[in-house]
């Protein structure tokens, strides 16, 4: 499933829930089912993004170590080689930071989506109990 479509659908569901005035349990259950379904697909995306970040992180680390090793072998002092190797992997560092930012944002949105799902579940449970009490009286 397309990430943008998933995000849009989650946003629509959250907005619908936020605008609902005195919603019925069946309506909330429908929102809950849709939301949790989209969150499952979104969690796959989050896992992929985190995997990409980890790859970029380790590639940069390995490249930095290789560059440092090459510079030391060429006679550069270890401290100087370390600084030069970090500077030479600046582009990879920027790509890593972008990936980390995306992974952090995706994870945050997933957590917030799960919080809304929990809220929906609690709301449904409360309305069902309220209906049971009304039916018993």
N, C-alpha and C positions, 0 to 999 in steps of 0.2 A: 504494500500500500504506500502511496505517496505521502511523505512526511508533511508537506504543506496542507494537504487535504485532511490528514489526521488532526493536525493542530487546529485547523479551522473548525472541524466537527466538534472537537473537545471544547473549543471556545464557544461555539453555538450552544452546546448543552449547558455549559456553566452559566451563560447569559440567560438562557431559558429558565433555569432553576432560580437564578437571582431575581427574575422578573415575575415569577409565579406568585399569584395571590391566592391564598387558601387552596393549595393544590391537594388533589385527592391521592391516596396511596398508589392507585394503579398508574396514574400519570407519573408520579415520582419513581415508581418501579421501572417504568419504561425509560426514563432518563438515566436511572442507575445502570440498567442493563446496557444501554448504548454507551454510556461513559466508561464503564469498566471494559467493554469490548475495545473501544478506541484506545484506552490506556494500555491494554495488552499490546496492541500494535506499536504504540508509542514507546513502550518499554523495550521492544526489539530495537527501535531506532536508537534509544539511549545506550543500549549495550554496544551497538555498532560504533557510535560516536566515542564512547569511552575506549573501545578497542583501538580506534584510530589515534586517539590521543596517546595511549600507551605506546603504540608503534612509533609515533613521532618522538616521544620522549626518549625511548631507548635508542633509536637511530641517532639522535643528536648526541646522546651520552657516548655511544660507541665511536661516532665520528670525532668527537672531542678528544677521547682517549687516544685514538689512532693518530690524530694530528699532533697531540702532545708528544707521543712516543716518537714520531718522525722528527719533530723539532729537537728533541733531546738527543736523538741519534746523530743529528747534524751539528751537535755541539752547543746548542742553546741551553742556558741554565734552566733547571726544572721550573722555578717560579715564573721565569719569563716565557717558557714554553707553554705553561698552563694558561697564562694570560693570552698569549697569541692564539692558542687553540680555541679558547672561548670566543675570541673576536672573529676567528675564521668560520665559526659555525653560527654566526649571528642570524643569518637567514633561516636556518633550521630552527633556531631558538624562537624566532618570531612565528614560524608555522606551528611550533609546539604550543606557544602561548595562545594562538587563535583556536587551536584544537581543544586546549584546556578550557578556554572560555566557553566554547560551544558545549563541551561536555558538562561543565558546571551548570550552564543555563538549562540544558535539556534535563538534567537530573533535578534541578529545582522545580521546573514545570511539572515533571512527573510526580514529585512529592506533593506539590500543590493540588494536582489532579486527584491524587489518592486521598488527600484531605477532604476535597469536595465530595468524593465518593463516600467517605466515612460519614460526612455530614448528611448526605442523602439517606444513607442506610439508617442513621439515627432518627432522622425525620420520619421515615417510613414506619419504623418501629413505634415511635411515639404516636403517630396517627392511628396505627392499628390498635394499640392499647386503648387509646381514647375511644375508638369506635366500639371495642369490646365492652368497655365500661358503660358506654351509652346504651348498647344493646342489652346489657344485663340489668339496667335500671328500668 
